[in-house]
Amino acid sequence: MMLDKVVIAKVNYFIDYWQDFLYFGSIEEELTHIIVYNPNELFKEFADEISRKKLSNKDNKKFFLDSINKFINLEIESIKHLESILIITKMQFNKPNFPYLLHLLTILDKELSDNRLGLNCIEELEKILTNSNVLDDNI
């Protein structure tokens, strides 16, 4: 199968962007100020924090809430099925019911531990890269 020029351009763009993103000190790293977390590990840490300290550390509480908000707002089709659980989890921050919050985190852990998210993201990336739509100039 011969790839057309649009697909090749998108694949090259993705590879170039990803390499820049992974390079320490890259402009992408400076502009995004992002740390790439495995969502599964993040929610495990969150559960551990609840079990040990009942979210008593305000910085950790803010970090987890911010992380959940970022996760909810990701425009990735592969995580839309988690949106309702994430929103309910987020709502628990006001007046936490710790056993229920731990239950929600257990559900998220199970949903994220079967590699479905990673496989769905790969499939979604493949669809984006291999369709014939031209790259957006605003990228």
Backbone hydrogen bonds in HBPLUS format (Angstrom, degrees):
<---DONOR---> <-ACCEPTOR-->    atom                        ^
c    i                          cat <-CA-CA->   ^        H-A-AA   ^      H-
h    n   atom  resd res      DA  || num        DHA   H-A  angle D-A-AA Bond
n    s   type  num  typ     dist DA aas  dist angle  dist       angle   num
A0008-ILE N   A0004-ASP O   3.10 MM   4  6.39 166.3  2.12 155.9 160.0     1
A0009-ALA N   A0005-LYS O   2.88 MM   4  6.00 156.7  1.93 145.2 151.8     2
A0010-LYS N   A0006-VAL O   2.98 MM   4  6.26 156.2  2.04 148.4 154.5     3
A0011-VAL N   A0007-VAL O   2.92 MM   4  6.16 162.8  1.95 156.0 160.5     4
A0012-ASN N   A0008-ILE O   2.91 MM   4  6.07 165.7  1.94 151.3 155.5     5
A0013-TYR N   A0009-ALA O   2.88 MM   4  6.03 153.3  1.95 143.9 152.0     6
A0014-PHE N   A0010-LYS O   2.90 MM   4  6.11 163.6  1.92 150.4 154.3     7
A0015-ILE N   A0011-VAL O   2.96 MM   4  6.21 167.2  1.97 154.9 157.9     8
A0016-ASP N   A0012-ASN O   2.92 MM   4  6.02 166.7  1.93 150.1 154.2     9
A0017-TYR N   A0013-TYR O   2.83 MM   4  5.99 165.1  1.86 154.5 159.0    10
A0018-TRP N   A0014-PHE O   2.84 MM   4  5.95 167.0  1.86 153.9 158.0    11
A0019-GLN N   A0015-ILE O   2.93 MM   4  6.09 160.3  1.97 149.6 155.0    12
A0020-ASP N   A0016-ASP O   3.00 MM   4  6.21 160.0  2.04 147.3 153.0    13
A0021-PHE N   A0017-TYR O   2.78 MM   4  5.98 155.9  1.83 151.9 159.5    14
A0022-LEU N   A0018-TRP O   3.01 MM   4  6.20 149.6  2.10 146.2 153.0    15
A0023-TYR N   A0019-GLN O   3.18 MM   4  6.28 126.5  2.48 138.2 151.1    16
A0023-TYR N   A0020-ASP O   3.23 MM   3  5.18 141.0  2.39  96.5 107.4    17
A0026-SER N   A0023-TYR O   3.05 MM   3  5.47 147.2  2.16 141.5 137.4    18
A0030-GLU N   A0026-SER O   3.01 MM   4  6.33 160.0  2.05 150.5 156.2    19
A0031-LEU N   A0027-ILE O   2.81 MM   4  5.96 155.6  1.87 149.8 156.2    20
A0032-THR N   A0028-GLU O   2.91 MM   4  5.91 157.6  1.97 148.2 153.8    21
A0033-HIS N   A0029-GLU O   3.00 MM   4  5.69 151.4  2.08 142.3 148.8    22
A0041-GLU N   A0038-ASN O   3.02 MM   3  5.40 115.8  2.44 108.5 123.0    23
A0042-LEU N   A0038-ASN O   2.99 MM   4  6.26 156.8  2.04 156.4 164.0    24
A0043-PHE N   A0039-PRO O   3.01 MM   4  6.24 162.1  2.04 152.9 155.5    25
A0044-LYS N   A0040-ASN O   3.08 MM   4  6.33 145.0  2.20 141.8 151.9    26
A0045-GLU N   A0041-GLU O   2.91 MM   4  6.14 158.0  1.95 149.7 155.2    27
A0046-PHE N   A0042-LEU O   2.91 MM   4  6.15 151.1  1.99 144.1 153.0    28
A0047-ALA N   A0043-PHE O   2.97 MM   4  6.15 158.2  2.02 141.5 146.2    29
A0048-ASP N   A0044-LYS O   2.93 MM   4  6.19 155.7  1.99 146.4 153.5    30
A0049-GLU N   A0045-GLU O   2.86 MM   4  6.12 157.0  1.91 150.0 155.9    31
A0050-ILE N   A0046-PHE O   3.04 MM   4  6.34 154.1  2.11 148.6 155.5    32
A0051-SER N   A0047-ALA O   2.91 MM   4  6.16 162.4  1.94 151.7 156.4    33
A0052-ARG N   A0048-ASP O   2.92 MM   4  6.08 159.5  1.96 152.2 157.4    34
A0053-LYS N   A0049-GLU O   2.80 MM   4  5.59 161.5  1.83 145.8 152.2    35
A0054-LYS N   A0050-ILE O   2.96 MM   4  4.18 142.8  2.10 115.4 119.7    36
A0056-SER N   A0053-LYS O   2.99 MM   3  5.61 140.3  2.15 118.2 127.8    37
A0061-LYS N   A0057-ASN O   2.95 MM   4  6.20 160.6  1.98 154.2 160.5    38
A0062-LYS N   A0058-LYS O   2.91 MM   4  6.07 161.7  1.94 146.7 151.2    39
A0063-PHE N   A0059-ASP O   2.88 MM   4  6.07 159.0  1.92 146.0 152.5    40
A0064-PHE N   A0060-ASN O   2.87 MM   4  6.10 166.3  1.89 156.1 158.3    41
A0065-LEU N   A0061-LYS O   2.96 MM   4  6.14 162.7  1.99 149.4 154.7    42
A0066-ASP N   A0062-LYS O   2.81 MM   4  5.95 166.8  1.83 155.2 159.2    43
A0067-SER N   A0063-PHE O   2.87 MM   4  6.04 154.6  1.94 146.3 153.9    44
A0068-ILE N   A0064-PHE O   2.91 MM   4  6.15 155.7  1.97 149.0 154.9    45
A0069-ASN N   A0065-LEU O   2.94 MM   4  6.21 162.1  1.97 151.2 156.3    46
A0070-LYS N   A0066-ASP O   2.92 MM   4  6.18 158.4  1.96 149.6 155.2    47
A0071-PHE N   A0067-SER O   2.93 MM   4  6.10 155.3  1.99 144.6 151.8    48
A0072-ILE N   A0068-ILE O   2.85 MM   4  6.10 157.6  1.90 153.4 159.2    49
A0073-ASN N   A0069-ASN O   3.02 MM   4  6.20 153.1  2.09 145.9 153.0    50
A0074-LEU N   A0071-PHE O   3.40 MM   3  5.41 158.8  2.45  99.6 105.6    51
A0079-ILE N   A0076-ILE O   3.16 MM   3  5.95 167.9  2.17 122.8 126.0    52
A0080-LYS N   A0077-GLU O   3.26 MM   3  5.47 164.6  2.29 110.5 115.1    53
A0082-LEU N   A0079-ILE O   2.91 MM   3  5.45 159.9  1.95 118.1 124.8    54
A0083-GLU N   A0080-LYS O   3.19 MM   3  5.24 158.7  2.23 105.4 111.8    55
A0086-LEU N   A0082-LEU O   2.93 MM   4  6.12 161.9  1.96 162.0 168.1    56
A0087-ILE N   A0083-GLU O   2.91 MM   4  6.12 156.5  1.96 152.1 158.3    57
A0088-ILE N   A0084-SER O   3.02 MM   4  6.21 162.2  2.06 148.3 152.8    58
A0089-THR N   A0085-ILE O   2.88 MM   4  6.04 155.3  1.94 145.3 152.9    59
A0090-LYS N   A0086-LEU O   2.85 MM   4  6.07 159.5  1.89 147.8 153.3    60
A0091-MET N   A0087-ILE O   2.96 MM   4  6.20 150.3  2.05 145.4 153.3    61
A0092-GLN N   A0089-THR O   3.07 MM   3  5.30 141.5  2.22 103.2 114.3    62
A0093-PHE N   A0090-LYS O   3.18 MM   3  5.80 167.9  2.20 118.1 121.0    63
A0100-TYR N   A0097-ASN O   3.01 MM   3  5.45 115.5  2.44 110.6 125.9    64
A0101-LEU N   A0097-ASN O   2.83 MM   4  6.02 160.1  1.87 158.4 164.9    65
A0102-LEU N   A0098-PHE O   2.89 MM   4  6.03 160.5  1.93 151.9 156.4    66
A0103-HIS N   A0099-PRO O   2.99 MM   4  6.20 146.2  2.11 137.7 147.3    67
A0104-LEU N   A0100-TYR O   2.90 MM   4  6.26 156.6  1.96 151.7 157.2    68
A0105-LEU N   A0101-LEU O   2.98 MM   4  6.27 156.4  2.04 147.9 154.5    69
A0106-THR N   A0102-LEU O   2.92 MM   4  6.14 142.7  2.06 141.2 151.4    70
A0107-ILE N   A0103-HIS O   3.02 MM   4  6.39 151.6  2.11 147.7 155.0    71
A0108-LEU N   A0104-LEU O   2.97 MM   4  6.32 161.0  2.01 150.1 154.9    72
A0109-ASP N   A0105-LEU O   2.84 MM   4  6.02 154.7  1.91 142.5 150.0    73
A0110-LYS N   A0106-THR O   2.98 MM   4  6.24 159.0  2.03 148.1 152.8    74
A0111-GLU N   A0107-ILE O   2.93 MM   4  6.19 160.8  1.97 152.5 158.2    75
A0112-LEU N   A0108-LEU O   2.91 MM   4  6.06 147.5  2.02 148.8 157.1    76
A0113-SER N   A0109-ASP O   2.93 MM   4  5.86 126.3  2.23 142.4 155.2    77
A0119-LEU N   A0115-ASN O   3.03 MM   4  6.24 167.5  2.05 155.8 159.4    78
A0120-ASN N   A0116-ARG O   2.77 MM   4  5.90 159.3  1.81 153.1 159.3    79
A0121-CYS N   A0117-LEU O   2.88 MM   4  6.09 153.5  1.95 150.5 157.9    80
A0122-ILE N   A0118-GLY O   3.01 MM   4  6.25 154.3  2.08 146.1 152.9    81
A0123-GLU N   A0119-LEU O   2.98 MM   4  6.25 157.9  2.03 147.2 153.2    82
A0124-GLU N   A0120-ASN O   2.84 MM   4  6.06 156.1  1.90 146.2 153.2    83
A0125-LEU N   A0121-CYS O   2.83 MM   4  6.03 159.3  1.88 148.5 154.0    84
A0126-GLU N   A0122-ILE O   2.90 MM   4  6.10 156.0  1.95 146.5 153.4    85
A0127-LYS N   A0123-GLU O   3.01 MM   4  6.31 155.3  2.07 147.3 153.1    86
A0128-ILE N   A0124-GLU O   3.06 MM   4  6.36 157.6  2.11 148.4 154.3    87
A0129-LEU N   A0125-LEU O   2.87 MM   4  6.07 165.1  1.89 156.1 160.2    88
A0130-THR N   A0126-GLU O   2.90 MM   4  5.89 150.8  1.98 148.9 156.1    89
A0139-ILE N   A0136-ASP O   3.20 MM   3  5.76 164.9  2.23 120.3 121.6    90
